[in-house]
Amino acid sequence: MKKRLSKIFIVFLIFLLSGCIQEIDPLSGKKTYTLLSTQQEISIGHQVIPSAINENDGLYPDREVQNYIRELGAEISSVTPRKVDYQFYVVNSSQVNAFALPGGPVFITRGIILKMDKESELVGVLAHELGHINARHHAKFLEKTYGTNILLSILGIAIQESKYAGAVMSLAQVSAGILQLKYSRDQENEADTLGVRFSYQSGYDPRGLISMFEKFKAMERGSSVEWLSTHPLPETRIKNVQQMIATQYPDSYRLRQDSDRFQRIKSILKSTDQSYVYVEQAKKYIKSRNYNEALDLLNRAIQIYGSNVAYTYRALVNLYLKRYNSAIDDSQKALELDSLYFLPMLIKGIALNQTNQWNESINTLERAKKLLKENPDTYYYLGVDYQAIGNRTKAIENLSTALELTDGKRGWEADAQRRLRILRGY
């Protein structure tokens, strides 16, 4: 019996390894087996970027700020052993957060930068996120949670080889998993070790990470810190980092702690902060359907700083109020500031649909679909557009996908089913 079980185990192991890819672990220099190659990991990360941008209210629309974070990120990532497609973004979100995606993208919120006092704190947070990427924590999560079939399915979307609806649903599942990924304590400790090392090697005082930990702990007592929801921070972890720096990097106090450029970037963010406060207040009014109060706040926000997120939510209010031309104008202004922001693109496409501008709506919504593939509203309105211009095949395809993706609470489900019955001739 034992021999039989042993043979079964060997067969299973051979089967498992046959689906694996051999790569060199950049941290250890040793051969390792993985279900995801580095290029596949990068591909998945790229597909999640639009979701990350959309869930954080778009990219902060200031070129100087984005250039700064991109250049600082490149400086830190140049010392990391893993060479992948590193990208760095500042997003509009007021939450105190930073996170990374598989294969290189790193996001930092406007809200967390406003809590920082010096550049070494920003470097510490960025270096910590680079630690997660270098240790392949995202890839290990994907391999463990989803398996080969789902991962290959969503990878096929990029080259149009997957059964579309099923692949899109898989992508939605994987995107949500990555964006809500909670690291283990061991993974956090590993990312801390690497983050301290990367900060030091790039010429910055790694004690900036400790300073941020202390800030997070202080903020935790008074308000929620989004970063802590995915990055557990027990007191032992802070003590471990302090001891590591004291023993391994005793001269770290000699390194860079701040720069005039960081202070200038922070002053830009401060100067626009009141506009974002008004937007956050307006979002609450939108949720309770007090559209006039929301509109008043958004108008005040735009007077201070015409950001992509302020224009987007004003476009949304105008859409709800059936002021379609105003919705089109505002969403276009948002897109001119941030072409990767899905929500204003969707709003514009719906408003064009509602004004019977079928072809313009199709062009806009097809672009929206390329950005964020898993939103059911996009498919529903595309289905209506294609039906209106007489493209029966495309109408059926999009309406069917909409119904497969919907949570049943969109309000158009019955209409989509009715349209499909007509299109199919029964």
N, C-alpha and C positions, 0 to 999 in steps of 0.2 A: 504494500500500500504506500509506504514511504517513498519507494523508488518511483512509483507511478506519479505521486504528487511532485516529486523532484523533477521528473521529465516534463510534467505539465508546466511547472514553474519556468523551466529552461525554455520551452516553446514560447510561453508568454513573454519572457524576457527578450527573446530574439525578435518576436513580433513587435514589441514595444520599441526596441532599438532600431528596427528597420524603418520606423517612421520618424526617427530622430535625425537631427543634423549635428554634425561635429563641428565645433568652433573652439577657438582659443579664448579662455576667460582672460580678459585684459587685466583683471586685478591680481590673479594668481599666476598667469602665464601658462596654465595647464589646460589640457584638452578637456572639453566638457560636451555633454550631449543635451540638446534642447529640441523641443517641438517647433519652436519659432526661430528662424534665422534672424540675424540682425536686420536684414532688409525687410523681412516680413513684419518685424516689430516696428520699424520706422513707418511702414505703410499703414499699419493700424493706428499708430499715433497721429499720422496726418489726417486720417479719416475722422478722428475725434476732435481735432482742432476747432472746427466750426461749432460743435456742440459746446465746447468749453468757452468759446467767445460768447455764444448766445446766452448761456446760463449765467454769465457774469456781466451782462448789459453792454457788451461790445468792447472794442479796444478804446483805450483812452486816446482821444483824437488830437494829440499834439505831437508833431513830428520830432521835436527836440527831446521830449520825454521818451518816446519809443526808441530813438537813436541812442540815447544814453543807456537804457537798459539793455539794448542789443549789444552795444560795445562793451559794457561792463560784463555782461554774460559771456561774451566771446573771450574776454581776458581771463576769466576764471576757468571756463571750459577748456582753454588751451593747455592747462596743466593736468587735465584728467586723462587717465590711460585709455578710456573708451572713446573711440572716434566715431560719433554718430552725427545725425543731422540736428545739431543744437539750434534751437530758436527761442527767443525770449520776447515776452509780451507783457505790457501793462494793461490791465482791464479796468473797466469803470466801476466795478463792484465796490461798495462801501465796506464790505466784510473784511475782517482782518484775516487774510488768507494768502497762501502761496501753494502751488502744486505743480507737479510734472506729469507728462504723458509718456507712454512708451516711445522709446527711440529718439528722444531729444527735446520736444517742446517743453518750455517752462513758463508758467504764468505767475504773475504777482499782481495783487490787487492795489488799486489806488488807496484803499483803506489801510492796508498794512504799511505802506510807505509813509503815510501821514503819522503813524505811530513811532516811526524811527527818528533817532536823533543824529545818527552819524552813518557814514558810508559802510563802515565795517559791519554794522548790523545788517544792512542790506546784503552785503557780500556773504555773511554767515548763512542767511536764509537761502539765498540762491545756491550756495555751495552745498548746503544740506540737500536741496532738491536734486542737484547733480549727483549727489551720493546715491540717491534712490535709483537714478537712471544707470549709473555705473555698476551698481550691484544687481541690476536687472530685476528689481522687485516687481515692476509692472508685468514683465514677461513671465515671471514665475507665477504670479497671480493668475494671468490669463491661461497658462498651461494647466494649472491645477484646477481652475474653476470651469473652464469651458471645453477643453479638449480639442482634438484635431479637427473634427468635422465642422464645428461652428466657426473656428478661426479661419479655416480654409474657405468657408462659405463667404465670410465678410471680406476676406482678401480678394475673392473673385469679383466683388462689386466693382473694384477699380478697373478691372479688365473685361467687365461685362460677361463673365462666364458662369455666374451663379443664377439659380432660379430666383428671380428678383425679389418677390415679396418675402420669401423665407429668409433670404440673405439680409434684407433690410431689417426684418424683425430681430435677427441675430445681432446686427450692428447696433440696434437700439439697446439691446440687452447688454452688450459688451461696453458700449459707451457709458451707460448708467453705472455699470460695475466699476469702471476705471475712475469716473469722476467722483464716486463715493467710496473709493478704496480706503480702507482703514489698515494702516500698517501695524505689524506686530511689534512688541517691545524689542525683540532681537533685530528686526529690520530698522527700527528707529536708532538703535545703538550703532548699527553698522553705518547708517547714513550720517550720524553724528561724527563718527570716527573719520569718515571720508570727507565730510564737510569741513571739519577742522583742518584736515590735511590740505584740502584744496584751497582754503582761505589762506593758510600759511604760505603755501607754494606760490600763490599768485601775489604775495606781498602784502597781505592784509592781516591785521591783528585778529586771530580767531576768537578772541574773547568777545567779539561782537555777537557771536551766536549765544553766548551765556547771557549777555545783556538783553537779547530778545527773549530768551526763555524767562527771564525775570519779569519782563514786561507782560508776557503772556499770562504768567501766574497772577500778576497784579490785576490785569484786566478780567481774568476769569472770575474774580470775586465780585466784580461789579456788572459785568455784561458778558454776553456770549462771544467766544473767539472761535471762528469757523476752523481755523488751523488746528485747534486742539481736538476737534471732532474726528479728525483723521490721523492726527499725530499725538498719541498719548504722551503725557509729560509728567511722570512721577518725579518726586524729589531726588530719588536715586540717580535718575538720568542726568539731572543738572550736576550733581556731585561728581558723576563719572566724567563728564566733559571738563569740569574744573580740574580734576586730578590729571586727566590726560594732557591738558595744556600745560599744567605746572611741571609735569615730568618729561614730556616729549618736546615741548616747545617753550622752554623757559624764557627765551629772548623775544617772545611774541610782542611784548609791549613796545619794542622798537619799530614795529611795522606800522603801515598806514592805518589810520583810524577814521579819517574823514577827508573830504575834499570840498572845494568851493563849488564844483559842478553838482555834487549831490545836494548841497544846500540850495542851489539855484533851482534844481528840479523839484525839490520839496516846496519851494516858494511858489512855483507854478501851480502845483497841486493845491496848495493852500488857497491861492487866489480864486480858484474855481469851486472850492468846496461848498459854498453856500448854494450854488446852483444845484449841486447834487443832493443837498439836503431837501430842497424844494421838490426834486424829482421823487425822492423816497417818500415824501409826504403825499405827493400826487398819486403814487402807485397804490397807496392805501385807499384813497378816495375812488380810484378806478375799480378796485376790488369790491367796494361797497356800492358801486354804480352811481356815485355822486360826481357825475362827469363835469358839471359846471365848476365845482370847487377844484377838481383836478386840473381843468383847463386853465383856471386862474393861476394856480401854482406853476404850471408848466410854462406859461407865458412869462412869469417872473423869472423862472430858471433860465429861459432862453435870453432874456434881457441881460442877465449877468454873464452867461457863457452858453453859446449855442452849440451844445455837445450833441453827438449822435444819439445818445440815450434820451435826451430831452426832446429832440425832434421825433424820435421813434414813439415815445409814449404820447406825444401830442397827436401824432398820426393815428395811433390806436384809438384815442378818444374821438377824434374826428370820424374814424371808421364806425365806431359805435353810434355816433350821432348822425350817421349817414351823410356826412359832409365829405363825399368821396373825393372831390377835386382837391380839397385841403389835405386829405389823407395822402393823396398821391404826391402832392408838393412836399409835405413834411417828410415822408418816407424817402423821397429822392434826395432831400438835403442830408438825411442821415446816412444814406448810402454813399454820397459824395465824400463824406468824412470817414466812412468805414465800409468798404465793399465786401468784407467778410462777415458782416452782421446779418444773420438770417432773418430776425424778426421784422425789420423794416422792409426787407425784400418780400416777405410773405404779405405784409399789410398792403404794400403797393400792388402786388398781384391780385389780391382780393378786391381792392378798390377799383382796379381796372376791370375786373370781372363784373362788378356791380354796375359799372357804367357801360357795359356791353362792348368794351374794347377788347374783344376776344384774342386777337393775335398778339397785342401788346401784353395782355395778361399771360398768355402762353409763354412768351419770351422771358418774362420776369419770373414766373413760377418754375420754369425749367432750370433757370439759373439758381433759384432757391433750392430746388431739389438736388442739384449738384453739391451745394454747400452742406445741407442737412437732409439726409436721405430718409429719415425715419418719421417725419412729421405727417400725420394723416390728412391734415387740412390742405396741404399742398396738392396731394393727389385728388382730393375731392374737387377742388376748384379747377384743376387741370382737366378733370373728367368733364365738368360742365362746359369749360371752354372748348374742348375738342368736340363735344357733342354739338355745340352751337355752330361750329364751322363745318360740320358734316364728316369729321374723321371718326367713324364708328369704332375702328379697332383701338385707337388711342384712348377714346372715351371709355370703352369697356375695361381696358387695361388699368387705367388710373382709378376709375371708380371701384374696381374690384380690390386693388391694392389699398385704397382708402378704407374700405370696410374690413380688410384683414388687420390693418394697423390700429383702428380706432379703439378707444376705451369705452365706446358706447355712450359717451356724454357730450358729444360735439354738437348735437342738434340737427345735423344734416343726414344722419344715417338713414332715416325713412326715405328721404328724397333720393339718396344715392341708390337705394334698392329699387325705387320706382323707376328711376332712369335706366338702370340695368335691365329691368324687365322689358321696357320699351325697346332698348337697343338690341336685346337678344330676341325680340319678336314674340314674347309670351307674357 
